[in-house]
């Protein structure tokens, strides 16, 4: 009877063979470009989970609280002659309110003529650029208030309570009532004693001095 002897097993060939379970030892399947399950792999996974968690919290807060409203740039400024103005992008040039939406680019970048400002006058303008007359169907630019001229037509921009205008300056003469409708309470001193009645009491011809 022939004896069957165990075959010699080459240790080198045995080491070259991969066990069936070798593919499951790493984080991913065999052949992929994945780092084995080491401390480094665990750290990377923790960082990734942290980032995902932060993004999730931001999304939940945005949905729950809502996106913060856009805060418009404050362009309110005062011109060199102490009138309400509009501040250009350079933060240096302050143009009078009445130069906004006048179809001229008074600011270097044309921001005074942008559609968001001029698409629906006066509703599209900031409140500080507008003065509503006694009849609220009419409005003027804020720099026209208290300029000694009757821009509203009813003198509400010069003598009205809401106008709150200062007294006539030294270059003006105050009348008890102005005859010509272009002025409301004050006339230029150049009109004094010019042979034409501008005040109802004739004070511009007999009292006023240039």
Residue pairs with C-beta under 8 A, 6 or more apart in sequence:
22 30
23 29
23 30
25 36
25 37
26 34
26 35
26 36
26 37
27 34
27 35
27 36
27 37
27 41
28 34
34 41
35 41
35 44
72 126
74 87
75 86
75 87
75 88
75 126
76 84
76 85
76 86
76 87
76 126
76 128
77 85
77 86
77 87
77 94
78 84
78 85
78 94
79 85
79 94
79 95
79 96
79 143
80 94
83 96
83 97
83 142
83 143
83 147
84 96
84 97
84 128
84 129
84 141
84 142
84 143
84 145
85 94
85 95
85 96
85 97
85 143
86 94
86 95
86 96
86 97
86 99
86 100
86 107
86 112
86 129
87 93
87 94
88 94
88 95
88 106
88 107
88 108
88 109
88 111
88 112
89 107
89 108
89 109
89 111
90 107
90 108
93 107
93 108
95 106
95 107
95 112
96 141
96 143
97 128
97 129
97 141
97 142
97 143
97 144
98 141
98 143
98 144
99 106
99 112
100 106
100 112
100 113
100 117
100 118
100 125
100 129
100 141
101 112
101 113
101 117
101 118
101 121
101 125
103 113
104 113
105 112
105 113
106 112
116 124
117 124
117 125
118 124
122 129
122 130
122 139
128 142
129 141
129 142
130 139
130 140
130 141
130 142
131 139
131 140
131 141
131 142
131 144
131 145
131 157
131 162
131 163
132 138
132 139
132 162
133 139
133 140
133 152
133 153
133 154
133 156
133 157
134 152
134 154
134 156
134 160
135 152
135 154
135 156
138 152
138 153
140 151
140 152
140 157
144 151
144 157
145 151
145 157
145 158
145 163
145 165
146 157
146 158
146 163
146 164
146 165
146 166
147 158
148 158
148 168
148 172
148 183
148 184
148 186
148 188
149 158
149 182
149 183
149 184
150 157
150 158
150 181
150 182
150 183
150 184
151 157
153 181
155 184
155 185
156 162
156 163
157 163
157 184
158 165
158 184
158 185
158 186
159 165
159 184
159 185
167 174
168 174
168 185
168 186
171 188
171 189
172 186
172 187
172 188
172 189
173 186
173 187
173 188
173 189
173 191
173 192
173 199
173 203
173 204
173 208
174 185
174 186
175 183
175 185
175 186
175 187
175 198
175 199
175 200
175 201
175 203
175 204
176 199
176 200
176 201
176 203
177 199
177 200
177 201
178 184
178 185
178 186
178 187
178 198
178 199
178 200
179 197
179 198
179 199
179 200
180 198
183 198
187 198
187 199
187 204
189 208
189 209
189 210
190 210
191 198
191 204
191 208
192 204
192 205
192 208
192 209
192 210
193 204
193 205
193 208
193 209
193 210
194 205
195 205
196 205
197 204
197 205
198 204
199 205
199 208
